[in-house]
Amino acid sequence: MIKSIASINSLLVDIKTANNPLSVKLQQCGFDTNGNIGAESEYTVQTLLQSIDALAIQFLTITASRTQFIQRTSYAERKQVEEHLKKLFMCLRNTQDILETFKQNHLCIYQHSSLSYTTEDGTVKTLPLAQALDHLDMLKPFSRMLELVTAQERIHALSAVLETLLNKEYSSTSLAHEDDHELTEEQHNALELSNYLIKQAL
């Protein structure tokens, strides 16, 4: 397997593993997982965690199509994805580490800001999870671009099925020479749809 894909897949598994227990751990420490975060309050803590999980699943699905993933991305793009995934994972792991020692280090919830807390000397700090927003946003354009990979694969598969159905009674050569009225309406519609899907996939 290509090194970059192997590293990306490994990070995605690590992210899912680190992300899964965070909601419960945050609540156990007293954080409000329904509190708003983000520049425009576009997330709650809970929806941020859900978005991270959804992104990990989406990338795992996309990278499963190894050839398409390699063809549709450059090495530099794959390294960018890898770097943001590393930083995202570090946000999750560092948050876990703080939560593990939250009570014994005499940390307290800072009520005026989600994911913020005060240290024993009164210093206000924010959990590293808040920084995950930046890396999530940087990864979104890649996930939207790569969604086309799976979409186009479905289009190719559907058009292949349609072509097979048509060729049961007519070879591709005879279809090219026979008039439309000699096809059944179902075959005619299938041929038109197949041609349309093929053009869209190219």
Residue frames relative to the residue before (quaternion, step in Angstrom):
aa qw qx qy qz dx dy dz
M 1.0000 0.0000 0.0000 0.0000 0.00 0.00 0.00
I 0.5763 -0.5776 0.4473 0.3664 3.57 -1.13 0.70
K 0.5727 -0.6383 0.3935 0.3314 3.59 -0.90 0.96
S 0.6712 0.5139 -0.3138 0.4324 3.59 0.85 -0.93
I 0.6566 0.4965 -0.3155 0.4720 3.61 0.99 -0.79
A 0.6331 0.5309 -0.3316 0.4553 3.58 0.98 -0.82
S 0.6661 0.4979 -0.2924 0.4721 3.57 0.99 -0.87
I 0.6399 0.5251 -0.3156 0.4639 3.58 1.00 -0.87
N 0.6729 0.4978 -0.2976 0.4592 3.59 0.88 -0.93
S 0.6372 0.5242 -0.3214 0.4646 3.57 1.02 -0.81
L 0.6595 0.5042 -0.2989 0.4707 3.58 0.98 -0.85
L 0.6352 0.5385 -0.3293 0.4452 3.57 1.00 -0.80
V 0.6424 0.5016 -0.3150 0.4864 3.58 1.02 -0.80
D 0.6409 0.5242 -0.3150 0.4640 3.60 1.00 -0.85
I 0.6458 0.5281 -0.3119 0.4547 3.58 0.99 -0.89
K 0.6612 0.4973 -0.3114 0.4675 3.58 0.89 -0.91
T 0.6597 0.5199 -0.3030 0.4502 3.58 0.95 -0.90
A 0.7019 0.4549 -0.2664 0.4789 3.58 0.94 -0.88
N 0.6752 0.5305 -0.2880 0.4241 3.57 1.05 -0.77
N 0.6042 0.6387 -0.3490 0.3243 3.58 0.96 -0.91
P 0.7808 0.3547 -0.2233 0.4633 3.66 0.75 -0.90
L 0.4617 0.7385 -0.4265 0.2440 3.60 1.22 -0.24
S 0.6180 0.5671 -0.3565 0.4115 3.59 0.95 -0.82
V 0.6801 0.4805 -0.2811 0.4771 3.57 0.89 -0.96
K 0.6659 0.5129 -0.3057 0.4474 3.59 0.91 -0.91
L 0.6314 0.5257 -0.3288 0.4657 3.59 1.02 -0.78
Q 0.6698 0.4952 -0.2951 0.4681 3.56 0.92 -0.90
Q 0.6365 0.5365 -0.3272 0.4472 3.59 1.00 -0.78
C 0.6943 0.4483 -0.2664 0.4960 3.57 1.13 -0.66
G 0.6133 -0.6001 0.3277 0.3955 3.59 1.29 -0.09
F 0.4666 0.6714 -0.4570 0.3502 3.59 1.23 0.10
D 0.4014 -0.6951 0.5454 0.2414 3.55 -1.12 0.73
T 0.2477 -0.8072 0.5184 0.1351 3.61 -0.31 1.21
N 0.6245 0.5025 -0.3492 0.4853 3.59 1.30 0.01
G 0.4565 0.6927 -0.4432 0.3395 3.57 1.29 0.07
N 0.4863 -0.6887 0.4666 0.2673 3.57 -1.04 0.83
I 0.0152 0.7674 -0.6408 0.0108 3.54 -1.17 0.72
G 0.5710 0.5755 -0.4451 0.3802 3.55 -1.27 0.32
A 0.6650 -0.5344 0.3520 0.3850 3.56 -1.21 0.58
E 0.7818 0.2094 -0.1124 0.5765 3.57 1.10 -0.70
S 0.5100 -0.6604 0.3959 0.3833 3.56 1.24 0.55
E 0.2533 0.8200 -0.4757 0.1927 3.55 1.10 0.79
Y 0.7476 0.2956 -0.1894 0.5637 3.57 1.28 -0.23
T 0.2414 -0.6207 0.6879 0.2887 3.43 -1.46 0.06
V 0.6742 -0.4553 0.3505 0.4641 3.59 -1.23 0.19
Q 0.6624 0.5223 -0.3036 0.4431 3.58 0.96 -0.89
T 0.6958 0.4579 -0.2937 0.4689 3.61 0.86 -0.88
L 0.5672 0.5638 -0.3856 0.4602 3.60 1.19 -0.47
L 0.6682 0.4922 -0.2976 0.4718 3.57 0.89 -0.94
Q 0.6447 0.5129 -0.3161 0.4706 3.58 1.03 -0.79
S 0.6502 0.5200 -0.3123 0.4575 3.59 1.02 -0.79
I 0.6251 0.5260 -0.3316 0.4718 3.58 1.05 -0.75
D 0.6587 0.5067 -0.3034 0.4662 3.57 0.96 -0.88
A 0.6563 0.5134 -0.3044 0.4615 3.58 0.96 -0.93
L 0.6487 0.5153 -0.3202 0.4596 3.59 0.99 -0.83
A 0.6386 0.5270 -0.3300 0.4534 3.59 0.97 -0.81
I 0.6604 0.4954 -0.3045 0.4750 3.59 0.95 -0.88
Q 0.6443 0.5332 -0.3195 0.4455 3.57 0.97 -0.88
F 0.6889 0.4676 -0.2871 0.4736 3.60 0.87 -0.89
L 0.6180 0.5320 -0.3509 0.4603 3.60 1.03 -0.69
T 0.6403 0.5159 -0.3120 0.4759 3.58 1.07 -0.77
I 0.6787 0.5033 -0.2861 0.4519 3.56 0.93 -0.96
T 0.7090 0.4594 -0.2761 0.4583 3.60 0.86 -0.93
A 0.5040 0.6291 -0.4298 0.4068 3.59 1.25 -0.19
S 0.6535 0.4227 -0.2907 0.5565 3.59 1.25 -0.54
R 0.1694 -0.8705 0.4530 0.0910 3.53 0.64 1.24
T 0.6862 0.4921 -0.2977 0.4453 3.59 0.78 -1.01
Q 0.6705 0.4940 -0.2960 0.4678 3.55 0.89 -0.96
F 0.6402 0.5358 -0.3266 0.4433 3.58 0.97 -0.84
I 0.6615 0.4971 -0.2976 0.4762 3.57 0.97 -0.87
Q 0.6811 0.5046 -0.2930 0.4424 3.58 0.93 -0.91
R 0.7424 0.4342 -0.2186 0.4610 3.58 1.01 -0.83
T 0.7448 0.3130 -0.2180 0.5475 3.61 1.22 -0.10
S 0.4032 -0.6714 0.5566 0.2773 3.54 -1.21 0.52
Y 0.6670 -0.4765 0.3729 0.4348 3.56 -1.28 0.25
A 0.6419 0.5353 -0.3186 0.4471 3.58 1.00 -0.89
E 0.6527 0.5074 -0.3132 0.4672 3.60 1.00 -0.79
R 0.6496 0.5085 -0.3210 0.4653 3.58 0.97 -0.81
K 0.6442 0.5054 -0.3211 0.4760 3.59 1.06 -0.72
Q 0.6100 0.5364 -0.3478 0.4683 3.60 1.09 -0.64
V 0.6391 0.5139 -0.3156 0.4774 3.56 0.96 -0.90
E 0.6551 0.5214 -0.3054 0.4536 3.56 0.91 -0.96
E 0.6717 0.5133 -0.3006 0.4416 3.59 0.90 -0.91
H 0.6765 0.4762 -0.2933 0.4791 3.58 0.95 -0.86
L 0.6232 0.5250 -0.3385 0.4705 3.59 1.08 -0.66
K 0.6168 0.5377 -0.3412 0.4626 3.60 1.04 -0.76
K 0.6908 0.4759 -0.2792 0.4673 3.56 0.88 -0.97
L 0.6176 0.5343 -0.3368 0.4686 3.57 1.08 -0.73
F 0.6508 0.5130 -0.3097 0.4662 3.57 0.95 -0.88
M 0.6491 0.5193 -0.3206 0.4541 3.59 0.97 -0.84
C 0.5996 0.5532 -0.3509 0.4596 3.60 1.08 -0.69
L 0.6869 0.4820 -0.2738 0.4699 3.55 0.93 -0.94
R 0.6877 0.4862 -0.2931 0.4524 3.58 0.86 -0.94
N 0.6648 0.4972 -0.3074 0.4651 3.60 0.95 -0.86
T 0.6075 0.5353 -0.3465 0.4736 3.58 1.12 -0.66
Q 0.6310 0.5318 -0.3231 0.4633 3.57 0.97 -0.85
D 0.6561 0.5290 -0.3119 0.4386 3.58 0.90 -0.95
I 0.6616 0.4982 -0.3044 0.4706 3.59 0.96 -0.86
L 0.6698 0.5087 -0.3015 0.4490 3.58 0.92 -0.92
E 0.6070 0.5741 -0.3503 0.4234 3.59 1.09 -0.70
T 0.7807 0.2900 -0.1453 0.5341 3.59 1.07 -0.74
F 0.2634 0.8261 -0.4747 0.1508 3.58 1.31 0.26
K 0.7560 0.4051 -0.2243 0.4626 3.58 0.67 -1.06
Q 0.6809 0.4986 -0.3047 0.4414 3.58 0.92 -0.83
N 0.6806 0.4430 -0.2810 0.5114 3.59 1.23 -0.42
H 0.4329 -0.7422 0.4191 0.2934 3.57 1.37 0.25
L 0.2845 0.7420 -0.5414 0.2744 3.55 0.89 0.98
C 0.1479 -0.7947 0.5855 0.0617 3.58 -1.11 0.71
I 0.5601 -0.5991 0.4557 0.3459 3.55 -1.15 0.67
Y 0.2541 -0.7222 0.6226 0.1619 3.55 -1.07 0.84
Q 0.3502 -0.8210 0.4161 0.1734 3.55 -0.15 1.34
H 0.6679 0.5537 -0.3055 0.3926 3.61 1.11 -0.54
S 0.7898 0.1841 -0.1061 0.5754 3.59 1.23 -0.10
S 0.4709 -0.6799 0.4849 0.2844 3.57 -0.84 0.99
L 0.8377 0.1765 -0.1795 0.4847 3.54 -1.11 0.86
S 0.5806 0.5607 -0.3945 0.4392 3.60 1.21 0.33
Y 0.0482 -0.7881 0.6136 -0.0005 3.55 -1.19 0.60
T 0.3504 -0.7146 0.5589 0.2329 3.56 -1.27 0.29
T 0.4132 -0.6880 0.5426 0.2481 3.54 -1.11 0.76
E 0.7360 -0.4234 0.2919 0.4402 3.58 -1.30 0.12
D 0.7218 0.4201 -0.2532 0.4882 3.61 1.09 -0.67
G 0.6341 -0.5853 0.3126 0.3970 3.60 1.30 0.28
T 0.4521 0.6796 -0.4567 0.3538 3.60 1.27 0.10
V 0.3098 -0.7469 0.5605 0.1787 3.57 -0.92 0.95
K 0.0037 0.7914 -0.6099 0.0416 3.57 -0.82 1.05
T 0.3149 -0.7328 0.5724 0.1904 3.56 -1.30 0.36
L 0.5280 -0.6296 0.4661 0.3280 3.56 -0.99 0.81
P 0.5810 -0.6056 0.4161 0.3500 3.62 -1.01 0.75
L 0.5074 0.6591 -0.4204 0.3624 3.61 1.17 -0.44
A 0.5909 0.5873 -0.3669 0.4139 3.61 1.09 -0.67
Q 0.6538 0.5163 -0.3125 0.4564 3.60 1.10 -0.69
A 0.5045 0.6591 -0.4180 0.3692 3.58 1.24 -0.33
L 0.5397 0.6352 -0.3894 0.3919 3.57 1.18 -0.56
D 0.6633 0.5194 -0.3095 0.4409 3.58 0.91 -0.94
H 0.6996 0.4637 -0.2746 0.4692 3.58 0.89 -0.91
L 0.5968 0.5507 -0.3514 0.4659 3.56 1.13 -0.65
D 0.6665 0.5028 -0.2939 0.4654 3.59 0.95 -0.91
M 0.6585 0.5105 -0.3084 0.4590 3.59 1.04 -0.76
L 0.6813 0.4870 -0.2810 0.4687 3.58 1.15 -0.57
K 0.5319 0.6736 -0.3966 0.3255 3.59 1.16 -0.54
P 0.6549 0.5049 -0.3491 0.4408 3.68 0.81 -0.80
F 0.6377 0.5195 -0.3302 0.4631 3.60 1.05 -0.74
S 0.6707 0.4943 -0.3149 0.4546 3.59 0.91 -0.85
R 0.6391 0.5145 -0.3336 0.4644 3.61 1.03 -0.74
M 0.6501 0.5126 -0.3153 0.4638 3.57 0.99 -0.86
L 0.7260 0.4560 -0.2482 0.4509 3.56 0.89 -0.94
E 0.4902 0.6358 -0.4402 0.4021 3.58 1.25 -0.20
L 0.5826 0.5947 -0.3614 0.4198 3.58 1.17 -0.62
V 0.5717 0.6016 -0.3813 0.4072 3.57 1.13 -0.63
T 0.7239 0.4180 -0.2512 0.4879 3.57 0.75 -1.04
A 0.6155 0.5468 -0.3515 0.4457 3.60 1.07 -0.69
Q 0.6866 0.4757 -0.2880 0.4684 3.58 0.89 -0.88
E 0.6040 0.5438 -0.3620 0.4565 3.58 1.08 -0.61
R 0.6410 0.5130 -0.3216 0.4717 3.58 1.03 -0.78
I 0.6331 0.5321 -0.3258 0.4582 3.57 1.02 -0.82
H 0.6563 0.5060 -0.3089 0.4666 3.58 0.92 -0.91
A 0.6580 0.5135 -0.3098 0.4554 3.56 0.95 -0.89
L 0.6666 0.5015 -0.3020 0.4615 3.59 0.95 -0.89
S 0.6693 0.4922 -0.3127 0.4604 3.57 0.91 -0.87
A 0.6153 0.5397 -0.3443 0.4599 3.61 1.11 -0.67
V 0.6352 0.5188 -0.3238 0.4718 3.57 1.03 -0.80
L 0.6603 0.5117 -0.3054 0.4571 3.57 0.93 -0.90
E 0.6444 0.5158 -0.3188 0.4659 3.57 0.97 -0.84
T 0.6387 0.5290 -0.3194 0.4584 3.57 1.01 -0.81
L 0.6413 0.5240 -0.3186 0.4612 3.58 0.98 -0.85
L 0.6652 0.5066 -0.2981 0.4605 3.55 0.96 -0.88
N 0.7153 0.4806 -0.2558 0.4381 3.54 0.94 -0.90
K 0.4372 0.6856 -0.4697 0.3438 3.59 1.22 0.03
E 0.7950 0.2461 -0.1259 0.5399 3.56 0.99 -0.82
Y 0.7879 0.2129 -0.1079 0.5676 3.57 1.16 -0.56
S 0.3877 -0.6876 0.5566 0.2592 3.56 -0.90 0.86
S 0.6397 -0.5267 0.3756 0.4150 3.59 -1.18 0.39
T 0.6206 0.5442 -0.3452 0.4467 3.60 1.11 -0.62
S 0.6926 0.4696 -0.2934 0.4622 3.58 0.83 -0.94
L 0.6147 0.5480 -0.3574 0.4405 3.61 1.07 -0.65
A 0.6505 0.5267 -0.3199 0.4440 3.54 1.06 -0.70
H 0.7532 0.3987 -0.2094 0.4795 3.61 1.12 -0.60
E 0.6616 0.5133 -0.3261 0.4387 3.59 1.10 -0.47
D 0.5377 -0.6246 0.4619 0.3277 3.56 -1.15 0.66
D 0.6459 -0.5469 0.3781 0.3752 3.52 -1.22 0.59
H 0.6524 0.5478 -0.3371 0.4007 3.61 1.01 -0.78
E 0.6218 0.5418 -0.3491 0.4449 3.59 1.25 -0.27
L 0.6048 0.5107 -0.3574 0.4957 3.56 1.32 -0.11
T 0.5053 -0.5930 0.5046 0.3721 3.53 -1.16 0.47
E 0.6495 -0.5161 0.3721 0.4162 3.58 -1.20 0.41
E 0.6361 0.5417 -0.3229 0.4447 3.58 1.02 -0.84
Q 0.6753 0.4856 -0.2926 0.4718 3.56 0.98 -0.89
H 0.6274 0.5439 -0.3291 0.4497 3.56 1.03 -0.83
N 0.6780 0.4842 -0.2859 0.4734 3.58 0.92 -0.93
A 0.6407 0.5286 -0.3173 0.4577 3.55 1.04 -0.81
L 0.6423 0.5251 -0.3149 0.4610 3.57 1.03 -0.84
E 0.6579 0.5073 -0.3104 0.4621 3.57 0.92 -0.89
L 0.6642 0.4974 -0.3009 0.4700 3.58 0.94 -0.92
S 0.6399 0.5333 -0.3230 0.4492 3.56 0.96 -0.86
N 0.6676 0.5016 -0.2970 0.4631 3.58 0.89 -0.94
Y 0.6368 0.5308 -0.3174 0.4604 3.57 1.04 -0.83
L 0.6842 0.4976 -0.2849 0.4507 3.58 0.88 -0.97
I 0.6244 0.5341 -0.3329 0.4628 3.56 1.06 -0.78
K 0.6556 0.5084 -0.3161 0.4603 3.60 0.93 -0.89
Q 0.6651 0.5144 -0.3016 0.4496 3.58 0.99 -0.87
A 0.6806 0.5055 -0.2862 0.4464 3.55 1.07 -0.73
L 0.6197 0.5717 -0.3364 0.4195 3.58 1.17 -0.53
